[in-house]
Amino acid sequence: MNDKLIELEIKDLAFNGKAVASNEEGKVVFLNGGLPGEKVLAEIINSKPRYDEAVVKNILTKSNLRVDPPCPHYDICGGCTWQDMIYSAQLDYKQKQVNDCIERIGGLENVKIFPAVGSAELFKYRNKMEFSFNANEDKSFNLGLHVKGRFDLVFDIEKCFLQSDLANEIVIWLREFVRENDISVYDIKNNTGYMRFLVIREARSSGDIMVNIVTNYGDIPYRNVLIRKMKEFFPEIKTLVHNQNGQKSNIAVGEIEKILFGLGYIEEQILGCHLRIRSNTFFQTNSVQTETLYRAAFDMLFPEKADRVMDLYCGTGSIGLLISKYVQQVVGVEVVEDGVIAARENAQVNNIKNIDFYHGDVKDFLRSEYATEKPYNIIIIDPPRAGMNPKALRRMLRLNPEKILYISCNPSTFARDASGIIKAGYTLPEVKPIDMFPHTMHIEVVGVFYRV
């Protein structure tokens, strides 16, 4: 028998989605696979002084939380880590993770944490999916998602349960188009080849679709044929965008963008607000649950007509635009220029006059005259997963707002920043976890800090 194989009983799930067990000596073991209550046979793959890492080889006793995942790619895909667990249990563990982060990372006590709010849709909820092209050594290629834990391996996706059936059809169709026309595919190791990414965005309120093809430099081969056939087979596609990125950084954002047909954006409607979404602008990826998130945020904030609001990391301006009708003035700040352009367009489309948008880094804006010459009594922050830049956090606190609404996609960085905000003289009465991403370990967190 392999001396690295060990029988374990899984007790918990960690914040990163890994299962947690202990060996006979009491040493913690983190496992890829397995659910609480299961006895498993696992292989130790990495041993460190404080913990071991292992992979589940065989489930000896199944948990009553386990269900059969519907996705045929579940075993190799790195996406839906918890698709094999009943949804009610997913919510319980997500709430527990928020509790742990608030208490252990933030060191905070007496914060009321509401039960996690579940998503109205468990599948087909994503309005944006990003797929990678990957060249193989035998001259073949794949278009799909990354193999679990591998940046250099991609498998052909046939059906992703997180996007619409139509979006799945577009993926398969483009794969065949590239294959039939012998278009070269990007090789991440050698930085050669052409096709890099396919990004599909879908407006849930209208059904309109944007296709964004990201390539190396140069025009798409058989471009006119591609446009004609795409329009013929998929009339729901309202715009086709071509982004060119010749850098080694393997991201689906272009240095050069061309609109091949359509207007270069699709329009979504959130809580009655019309929002234009472009290829490289941030927008919450679960449209239906976004309304739940924003309602929860505004219910906690209690905005009033005399309020002046600063909306940091504003993306396409959705939060600021929605709150503008309840307050006196709003300024939104976004570092991505396309986001600012879209936000200004969205203000015009909705005939909103009491909002301005600033293009620049949040930490630089917070020490500018624009931010300091007039008081903003409410600041809204919705930062990336890394949380607030420490300089930005300090500069924000110097402005001494009455309320800070913090929306976060990462409970650990939320808890870290919350600790600093509270030390600066604020209180955090309650936190609401909102599940935007069923079947993953991710959870959105909303909280309002009040100046003491």
Long-range contacts (C-beta under 8 A, 24 or more apart in sequence): 2-43, 4-43, 4-44, 4-45, 5-41, 5-42, 5-43, 5-44, 5-57, 6-41, 6-42, 6-43, 6-44, 6-54, 7-39, 7-40, 7-41, 7-42, 7-60, 8-34, 8-39, 8-40, 8-42, 8-54, 9-38, 9-39, 9-40, 10-34, 10-35, 10-36, 10-37, 10-38, 10-39, 10-40, 10-63, 11-36, 12-36, 13-93, 13-97, 13-441, 15-97, 15-100, 15-101, 15-411, 15-412, 15-441, 16-441, 17-81, 17-82, 17-440, 17-441, 19-56, 23-52, 27-51, 27-52, 28-52, 29-53, 29-54, 30-54, 31-55, 31-56, 32-56, 32-148, 32-149, 34-59, 35-63, 35-65, 35-66, 35-84, 35-85, 36-63, 36-65, 37-61, 37-63, 37-64, 37-65, 38-62, 38-63, 38-66, 65-89, 70-123, 70-161, 71-159, 71-160, 71-161, 72-158, 72-159, 73-145, 73-155, 73-157, 73-158, 73-159, 73-160, 76-147, 76-148, 76-155, 77-145, 77-146, 77-147, 77-148, 77-155, 78-145, 78-146, 78-147, 78-148, 78-149, 78-150, 79-145, 79-160, 79-162, 79-439, 79-440, 80-161, 80-162, 80-439, 80-440, 81-439, 81-440, 81-441, 82-439, 82-440, 82-441, 83-161, 83-439, 87-118, 87-122, 87-438, 90-435, 90-438, 90-439, 91-115, 91-116, 91-118, 91-435, 92-116, 94-433, 94-435, 94-441, 94-443, 95-433, 95-443, 97-411, 97-441, 97-443, 98-411, 98-431, 98-433, 98-443, 98-445, 101-411, 101-412, 101-414, 101-415, 102-411, 102-415, 102-418, 102-431, 104-415, 105-412, 105-415, 105-416, 105-419, 106-414, 106-415, 106-416, 106-418, 106-419, 106-422, 107-419, 108-415, 108-418, 108-419, 108-422, 108-428, 111-428, 111-429, 111-430, 111-431, 111-447, 112-429, 112-430, 112-431, 113-430, 113-431, 113-433, 114-430, 114-431, 114-432, 114-433, 115-433, 116-433, 116-434, 116-435, 116-443, 117-292, 117-296, 117-432, 117-433, 117-434, 117-435, 118-435, 118-438, 119-286, 119-288, 119-289, 119-435, 119-436, 119-437, 119-438, 120-288, 120-289, 120-292, 121-286, 121-288, 121-289, 121-438, 122-438, 122-439, 123-161, 123-162, 123-438, 124-161, 124-162, 124-163, 124-164, 124-165, 125-162, 125-286, 125-288, 125-289, 125-438, 126-162, 126-163, 126-285, 126-286, 127-201, 127-202, 127-203, 127-204, 127-268, 127-283, 127-285, 127-286, 127-287, 128-199, 128-200, 128-201, 128-202, 128-283, 128-285, 129-160, 129-162, 129-163, 129-167, 129-199, 129-200, 130-197, 130-198, 130-199, 130-252, 131-157, 131-171, 131-197, 131-198, 131-199, 131-200, 132-196, 132-197, 132-250, 133-178, 133-185, 133-186, 133-193, 133-195, 133-196, 133-197, 133-198, 134-185, 134-186, 134-188, 135-184, 135-185, 135-186, 135-187, 135-193, 141-178, 141-179, 141-185, 141-195, 143-171, 143-174, 143-175, 143-178, 143-195, 143-198, 144-171, 151-188, 151-250, 152-188, 152-189, 162-439, 163-200, 163-202, 164-202, 166-202, 166-209, 166-234, 166-236, 167-200, 167-202, 167-209, 169-234, 170-198, 170-200, 170-209, 170-211, 170-234, 170-237, 171-198, 171-200, 173-230, 173-233, 173-234, 174-198, 174-211, 174-213, 177-226, 177-229, 181-221, 181-222, 181-225, 183-220, 183-221, 183-222, 186-215, 186-216, 188-250, 191-248, 194-218, 194-221, 196-245, 196-250, 196-252, 197-252, 199-252, 199-279, 201-266, 201-277, 201-279, 202-266, 203-266, 203-267, 203-268, 203-269, 203-277, 203-287, 204-268, 204-287, 204-288, 205-268, 205-269, 205-270, 205-287, 206-266, 206-267, 206-268, 206-269, 207-236, 208-236, 208-238, 208-266, 208-267, 209-234, 209-236, 209-237, 209-238, 209-266, 210-237, 210-238, 210-239, 210-240, 210-241, 210-262, 210-265, 210-266, 210-277, 210-279, 211-237, 211-239, 211-240, 211-241, 212-240, 212-241, 212-242, 212-243, 212-252, 212-279, 213-240, 213-241, 213-242, 213-243, 214-243, 214-244, 214-245, 214-252, 214-253, 214-254, 215-242, 215-243, 215-244, 215-245, 216-244, 216-245, 216-246, 217-244, 217-246, 217-256, 218-244, 220-260, 223-260, 227-260, 227-261, 231-261, 237-262, 238-262, 238-263, 238-266, 239-263, 239-264, 239-265, 239-266, 241-279, 243-279, 243-280, 253-280, 254-279, 254-280, 265-342, 265-345, 267-349, 270-294, 270-318, 270-322, 271-295, 271-322, 273-318, 273-321, 273-322, 273-346, 273-350, 274-346, 274-349, 274-350, 275-316, 275-317, 275-318, 275-321, 275-342, 275-346, 276-316, 276-342, 276-345, 276-346, 276-349, 277-316, 277-342, 278-316, 278-338, 278-341, 278-342, 279-338, 280-336, 280-338, 280-339, 281-315, 281-316, 281-336, 281-338, 281-339, 281-342, 282-315, 282-316, 282-336, 282-339, 283-315, 283-316, 283-318, 284-318, 284-436, 285-436, 285-437, 286-436, 286-437, 289-434, 289-435, 289-436, 290-318, 290-436, 292-434, 293-407, 293-434, 293-436, 293-444, 293-446, 294-318, 294-319, 294-322, 296-432, 296-434, 296-446, 297-405, 297-407, 297-446, 298-322, 298-323, 298-326, 300-405, 300-430, 300-432, 300-446, 300-447, 300-448, 301-378, 301-403, 301-405, 301-448, 303-327, 303-378, 307-377, 307-378, 308-374, 308-375, 308-376, 308-377, 308-378, 309-376, 309-378, 309-379, 309-380, 310-371, 310-376, 310-378, 310-379, 310-380, 310-399, 310-401, 311-380, 312-362, 312-365, 312-366, 312-379, 312-380, 312-381, 312-382, 312-383, 312-392, 312-396, 313-362, 313-381, 313-382, 313-383, 313-384, 314-339, 314-343, 314-357, 314-382, 315-339, 315-343, 315-382, 316-342, 316-343, 316-346, 317-342, 317-343, 317-344, 317-346, 317-347, 317-355, 317-357, 318-346, 319-380, 319-382, 319-407, 320-355, 320-380, 321-346, 321-347, 321-350, 321-352, 321-355, 323-380, 324-352, 324-354, 324-355, 325-352, 327-354, 327-378, 328-354, 329-354, 329-355, 330-354, 330-355, 330-356, 331-355, 331-356, 331-357, 331-358, 331-370, 331-371, 331-376, 332-356, 332-357, 332-358, 333-357, 333-358, 333-360, 333-362, 333-365, 334-358, 334-359, 335-359, 335-360, 335-361, 335-362, 362-388, 362-389, 362-392, 363-389, 363-391, 363-392, 363-395, 366-392, 366-395, 366-396, 366-398, 366-399, 367-395, 371-399, 372-399, 375-399, 376-401, 377-401, 377-402, 377-403, 378-402, 378-403, 378-404, 378-405, 379-403, 379-404, 379-405, 380-404, 380-405, 380-407, 381-405, 381-406, 381-407, 382-406, 382-407, 382-408, 383-408, 383-413, 384-409, 385-409, 385-410, 385-413, 386-410, 386-413, 387-413, 387-414, 387-416, 387-417, 388-413, 388-417, 393-417, 393-420, 393-421, 397-421, 397-424, 400-451, 401-451, 402-450, 402-451, 403-448, 403-449, 403-450, 403-451, 404-448, 404-449, 405-446, 405-447, 405-448, 406-445, 406-446, 406-447, 406-448, 406-449, 407-444, 407-445, 407-446, 408-444, 408-445, 408-446, 409-436, 409-442, 409-444, 409-445, 411-443, 411-445, 414-445, 414-447, 418-447, 418-449, 421-449, 422-449, 425-451, 425-452, 426-450, 426-451, 426-452, 427-452
